[in-house]
Amino acid sequence: MFLMQIMFMSTLVLGTMLTISASSWMLMWMGLEINLISFIPLMTKPKNKISVEASMKYFITQALASMVLLSAILMSFLLNAFILPSMNAFMMIPMSVALFLKLGAAPFHFWFPQVMEGLSWNNAFILMTWQKIAPIMILMNTSLNMILAMSVMMSSLMISGFMSFSQTSMKKIMAYSSINHIAWLLGSLLASWSAWLIYMLTYIMMNFMIIFYIKTYNLNYLSQMNSSSMNSTVKMSFMINFLSLAGLPPLIGFIPKWIVINNMTPWMLSMTAILIISTVIMIYIYMRIMVPSLILNNESLKVSSIKTPKTMLALTNSINLMILPIITLIQFFM
């Protein structure tokens, strides 16, 4: 079983790397399909009906998006639409829609929270991070329609903010958080490739640290936060990681959002303002997770049987507070 997981993880990485390095649209599509076929067995647990249902939903949605993408590619080849300067921008719209569907960006997000709910935290981490890389890299190679991109960004910000208020499942909260960050990833993509790379690496790191705490203490619902065996130090560290994911200064998650805001403000002030407002909403949602457990801290009445490594606590807190030297280096090299 372990060898099978290693094999499918290897082909998962291979599919993404093939998409990134491909020089033709057909090879990019093949890389996406290899990635999809590799991820389905990792998602599925034979004795878990919820994971089987989630894998079926994921497969059907991704197959539909792949069909639309392949149809648009073949139609563009028939019309010679990929040959500059006669590239047909209209054919890029269905391609972009298919890629947004693969990403789970709103308003094509209908599958994303439901699939997240049926996954283990390891697979949820892969879905929120690694599975975003290949579709976004293809979007870089298309003449992205700005109206469509702005519409997707607006929808992702609004839907993630409003839908997160009523959620009690940690997986669904993280799913809508991921949808919110898709808007920021698109904003960084419009800014520059280096801005997207910085944002993506920081986002992966923040998600890894949060999911580490969630897995360690087996936190699946908000109600478990109040009754968990975390002490106040761990809860405070957990809260710092959430605030860093939201992009609150002076934490390291602020750096990529600051870069996006700095690049978008001169030419799209209104969109920048909406991005900042959505960040305030997400900060409130993350605070709603942690503040009650900090206020109602009753660690004196229970003995914690789970020991979080002190090195991990120190590492996550030090990473989150690295913003001042990093900003100093950025200003020096700029």
C-alpha positions as CSV (number, residue, x, y, z in Angstrom):
1,M,0.0,0.0,0.0
2,F,2.8,2.3,0.9
3,L,4.6,1.6,-2.4
4,M,1.4,2.3,-4.3
5,Q,1.1,5.7,-2.6
6,I,4.7,6.5,-3.5
7,M,4.1,5.5,-7.1
8,F,1.0,7.6,-7.5
9,M,2.7,10.6,-5.7
10,S,5.5,10.3,-8.2
11,T,3.2,10.2,-11.2
12,L,1.2,13.1,-9.6
13,V,4.4,15.2,-9.6
14,L,5.3,14.0,-13.1
15,G,2.0,15.1,-14.5
16,T,2.3,18.6,-13.1
17,M,5.9,18.9,-14.2
18,L,5.0,17.7,-17.7
19,T,2.3,20.4,-17.9
20,I,4.7,23.1,-16.7
21,S,7.5,22.2,-19.1
22,A,5.4,21.3,-22.1
23,S,5.9,23.3,-25.3
24,S,2.5,22.3,-26.9
25,W,-1.1,22.4,-25.7
26,M,-1.6,18.7,-26.2
27,L,1.3,17.8,-23.9
28,M,-0.2,20.3,-21.3
29,W,-3.5,18.5,-21.5
30,M,-1.8,15.1,-21.2
31,G,0.0,16.3,-18.1
32,L,-3.3,17.4,-16.5
33,E,-4.8,13.9,-17.3
34,I,-1.8,12.1,-15.7
35,N,-2.1,14.3,-12.7
36,L,-5.9,13.5,-12.4
37,I,-5.4,9.8,-12.8
38,S,-2.7,9.8,-10.2
39,F,-4.7,11.8,-7.6
40,I,-7.9,9.7,-7.7
41,P,-6.3,6.6,-6.1
42,L,-4.7,8.7,-3.4
43,M,-8.2,10.2,-2.6
44,T,-10.0,6.9,-2.5
45,K,-10.2,4.7,0.6
46,P,-12.1,1.5,-0.1
47,K,-13.8,1.3,3.3
48,N,-14.7,4.9,3.4
49,K,-17.8,5.8,1.4
50,I,-17.3,9.6,1.9
51,S,-13.9,9.5,0.3
52,V,-15.2,7.3,-2.6
53,E,-18.0,9.9,-3.2
54,A,-15.5,12.8,-3.0
55,S,-13.2,11.0,-5.6
56,M,-16.2,10.4,-7.9
57,K,-17.2,14.1,-7.7
58,Y,-13.7,15.2,-8.3
59,F,-13.3,12.8,-11.3
60,I,-16.5,13.9,-13.0
61,T,-15.8,17.6,-12.5
62,Q,-12.2,17.3,-13.7
63,A,-13.2,15.1,-16.7
64,L,-15.8,17.7,-17.7
65,A,-13.2,20.5,-17.5
66,S,-10.7,18.4,-19.5
67,M,-13.3,17.8,-22.2
68,V,-14.0,21.5,-22.5
69,L,-10.3,22.3,-22.6
70,L,-9.5,19.7,-25.2
71,S,-12.4,20.8,-27.4
72,A,-11.2,24.4,-27.2
73,I,-7.7,23.3,-28.1
74,L,-8.8,21.2,-31.1
75,M,-11.1,24.0,-32.3
76,S,-8.3,26.5,-32.1
77,F,-6.0,24.2,-34.1
78,L,-8.7,23.9,-36.8
79,L,-9.1,27.6,-37.0
80,N,-5.4,28.3,-36.8
81,A,-6.2,30.4,-33.7
82,F,-2.9,29.6,-32.0
83,I,-0.9,31.3,-34.8
84,L,0.1,34.9,-34.0
85,P,-1.0,37.5,-34.9
86,S,-4.3,35.9,-35.8
87,M,-4.8,34.3,-32.4
88,N,-8.5,34.2,-31.7
89,A,-9.1,35.7,-28.2
90,F,-12.6,34.3,-28.2
91,M,-11.4,30.7,-28.2
92,M,-9.4,31.5,-25.0
93,I,-12.6,32.0,-23.0
94,P,-13.7,28.3,-22.9
95,M,-10.1,27.3,-22.2
96,S,-10.0,29.8,-19.3
97,V,-13.4,28.6,-18.0
98,A,-12.2,25.0,-18.0
99,L,-9.0,25.9,-16.1
100,F,-11.0,27.9,-13.5
101,L,-13.3,24.9,-13.1
102,K,-10.2,22.8,-12.4
103,L,-9.0,25.3,-9.9
104,G,-12.3,25.5,-8.1
105,A,-12.5,29.2,-8.5
106,A,-15.9,30.8,-8.0
107,P,-18.5,30.7,-9.6
108,F,-17.2,27.3,-10.7
109,H,-16.5,26.2,-7.1
110,F,-19.6,24.0,-6.6
111,W,-17.5,20.8,-6.3
112,F,-14.6,22.1,-4.2
113,P,-16.1,22.3,-0.6
114,Q,-17.9,19.0,-1.0
115,V,-14.8,17.2,-2.2
116,M,-12.7,18.7,0.6
117,E,-15.1,17.4,3.1
118,G,-14.5,13.8,2.0
119,L,-10.7,14.0,2.0
120,S,-8.1,13.3,4.6
121,W,-6.0,16.3,5.7
122,N,-3.0,15.1,3.6
123,N,-5.1,14.9,0.4
124,A,-6.8,18.2,1.3
125,F,-3.4,19.9,1.5
126,I,-2.5,18.5,-1.9
127,L,-5.8,19.7,-3.4
128,M,-5.4,23.2,-2.0
129,T,-1.8,23.7,-3.0
130,W,-0.1,21.3,-5.6
131,Q,-3.3,20.8,-7.7
132,K,-3.5,24.6,-8.3
133,I,0.0,24.8,-9.9
134,A,-0.7,23.1,-13.3
135,P,-3.9,25.0,-14.2
136,I,-2.4,28.4,-13.2
137,M,0.7,27.7,-15.3
138,I,-1.5,27.0,-18.3
139,L,-3.4,30.3,-17.6
140,M,0.0,32.0,-17.8
141,N,0.3,30.8,-21.4
142,T,-3.1,32.0,-22.5
143,S,-4.2,35.5,-23.4
144,L,-6.3,35.8,-20.4
145,N,-9.5,37.8,-20.8
146,M,-9.4,40.6,-18.3
147,I,-13.2,40.8,-17.9
148,L,-13.4,37.1,-17.2
149,A,-10.4,37.2,-14.8
150,M,-11.9,40.2,-12.9
151,S,-15.3,38.5,-12.7
152,V,-13.7,35.3,-11.3
153,M,-11.7,37.3,-8.7
154,M,-14.8,39.2,-7.6
155,S,-16.9,36.0,-7.4
156,S,-14.2,34.2,-5.4
157,L,-13.8,37.0,-2.9
158,M,-17.5,37.5,-2.4
159,I,-18.5,33.8,-2.2
160,S,-15.6,32.8,0.0
161,G,-16.4,35.6,2.5
162,F,-20.2,35.1,2.7
163,M,-20.1,31.3,2.7
164,S,-17.5,31.0,5.4
165,F,-19.8,32.7,8.0
166,S,-22.1,29.7,8.3
167,Q,-19.5,26.9,8.3
168,T,-18.6,24.8,11.3
169,S,-16.5,22.2,9.5
170,M,-12.8,23.1,9.4
171,K,-12.4,21.4,6.0
172,K,-15.1,23.6,4.5
173,I,-13.6,26.7,6.1
174,M,-10.2,25.9,4.6
175,A,-11.9,25.2,1.3
176,Y,-13.5,28.7,1.2
177,S,-10.2,30.1,2.4
178,S,-8.5,28.4,-0.6
179,I,-11.2,29.9,-2.9
180,N,-10.4,33.4,-1.4
181,H,-6.7,32.9,-2.1
182,I,-7.4,31.9,-5.7
183,A,-8.4,35.5,-6.2
184,W,-5.1,36.7,-4.8
185,L,-3.2,34.2,-6.9
186,L,-4.9,35.5,-10.0
187,G,-4.0,39.1,-8.9
188,S,-0.4,38.0,-8.4
189,L,-0.5,36.3,-11.8
190,L,-1.6,39.6,-13.4
191,A,1.2,41.4,-11.6
192,S,4.2,39.2,-12.5
193,W,5.4,35.6,-12.6
194,S,7.8,36.3,-9.6
195,A,4.9,37.7,-7.5
196,W,2.8,34.6,-8.2
197,L,5.8,32.4,-7.2
198,I,6.3,34.2,-3.9
199,Y,2.6,34.1,-3.1
200,M,2.3,30.4,-4.0
201,L,5.3,29.3,-1.9
202,T,4.1,31.4,1.1
203,Y,0.6,30.0,0.7
204,I,1.9,26.4,0.7
205,M,4.0,27.0,3.8
206,M,1.1,28.6,5.7
207,N,-1.2,25.7,4.8
208,F,1.3,23.1,5.8
209,M,1.8,24.7,9.3
210,I,-2.0,25.0,9.9
211,I,-2.8,21.5,8.8
212,F,0.0,20.2,11.0
213,Y,-1.8,21.6,14.1
214,I,-5.2,20.4,12.9
215,K,-3.9,16.9,12.3
216,T,-2.0,16.7,15.6
217,Y,-5.1,17.6,17.6
218,N,-7.7,16.0,15.3
219,L,-9.7,19.2,14.8
220,N,-12.5,18.7,12.3
221,Y,-15.2,21.1,13.7
222,L,-15.3,24.5,15.4
223,S,-16.8,22.9,18.5
224,Q,-13.7,20.8,19.0
225,M,-11.6,23.9,19.4
226,N,-13.1,24.6,22.9
227,S,-12.8,21.1,24.1
228,S,-9.4,20.3,22.6
229,S,-6.3,19.5,24.7
230,M,-4.3,22.3,23.3
231,N,-2.7,24.6,25.9
232,S,-2.7,28.3,25.6
233,T,0.8,28.5,24.0
234,V,-0.3,26.1,21.2
235,K,-3.6,27.9,20.7
236,M,-1.7,31.2,20.4
237,S,0.7,29.7,17.9
238,F,-2.3,28.3,16.0
239,M,-3.9,31.7,15.9
240,I,-0.7,33.3,14.7
241,N,-0.6,30.9,11.7
242,F,-4.3,31.7,10.8
243,L,-3.6,35.4,11.0
244,S,-0.5,34.9,8.8
245,L,-2.7,33.0,6.3
246,A,-5.0,36.0,6.3
247,G,-2.1,38.3,5.6
248,L,-2.1,40.4,8.8
249,P,1.2,42.4,9.4
250,P,3.7,41.9,10.8
251,L,3.4,38.2,9.9
252,I,5.1,36.6,6.9
253,G,1.8,36.0,5.1
254,F,1.5,39.8,4.6
255,I,4.5,39.9,2.2
256,P,2.9,38.3,-0.9
257,K,-0.3,40.3,-0.4
258,W,1.7,43.5,0.0
259,I,3.5,42.7,-3.3
260,V,0.1,42.1,-5.0
261,I,-1.3,45.3,-3.6
262,N,1.8,47.3,-4.6
263,N,1.6,46.0,-8.2
264,M,-2.2,46.3,-8.7
265,T,-2.8,49.7,-7.0
266,P,-1.5,51.9,-9.9
267,W,-3.7,50.4,-12.6
268,M,-6.6,48.8,-10.7
269,L,-7.4,50.7,-7.5
270,S,-11.0,49.5,-7.1
271,M,-10.0,45.8,-7.4
272,T,-7.2,46.4,-4.8
273,A,-9.7,47.9,-2.4
274,I,-12.0,44.9,-2.8
275,L,-9.1,42.5,-2.1
276,I,-8.3,44.4,1.1
277,I,-11.9,44.3,2.3
278,S,-12.1,40.6,1.6
279,T,-8.9,40.2,3.7
280,V,-10.6,41.9,6.7
281,I,-13.6,39.6,6.3
282,M,-11.3,36.5,6.4
283,I,-9.5,37.8,9.4
284,Y,-12.8,38.0,11.2
285,I,-13.6,34.4,10.2
286,Y,-10.2,33.1,11.4
287,M,-10.6,35.0,14.7
288,R,-14.0,33.4,15.1
289,I,-12.2,30.1,15.1
290,M,-9.6,30.9,17.7
291,V,-10.9,33.6,20.1
292,P,-13.6,31.5,21.8
293,S,-11.1,28.7,22.5
294,L,-8.7,31.3,24.0
295,I,-11.3,33.0,26.1
296,L,-12.9,29.7,27.3
297,N,-9.5,28.1,28.0
298,N,-9.9,25.5,30.6
299,E,-6.6,23.7,30.4
300,S,-6.4,23.6,34.2
301,L,-9.3,21.1,34.3
302,K,-7.7,18.6,32.0
303,V,-4.4,16.9,31.2
304,S,-3.2,17.1,27.7
305,S,-2.2,13.7,26.3
306,I,-0.9,15.2,23.0
307,K,2.5,16.8,23.1
308,T,3.3,19.3,20.3
309,P,7.1,19.3,19.6
310,K,8.5,22.5,21.0
311,T,10.8,22.8,18.0
312,M,7.7,23.0,15.7
313,L,6.2,25.7,17.8
314,A,9.4,27.7,17.7
315,L,9.8,27.1,14.0
316,T,6.3,28.2,13.0
317,N,6.4,31.3,15.2
318,S,9.9,32.3,14.0
319,I,8.8,31.8,10.3
320,N,5.8,34.0,10.8
321,L,7.8,36.8,12.4
322,M,10.5,36.9,9.7
323,I,8.7,39.7,7.8
324,L,10.9,42.6,9.0
325,P,14.3,41.3,7.7
326,I,12.6,40.0,4.5
327,I,11.0,43.4,3.7
328,T,14.4,45.1,4.4
329,L,16.1,42.7,1.9
330,I,13.3,43.4,-0.7
331,Q,13.7,47.1,-0.3
332,F,17.5,46.8,-0.5
333,F,17.5,44.8,-3.8
334,M,14.7,46.9,-5.3
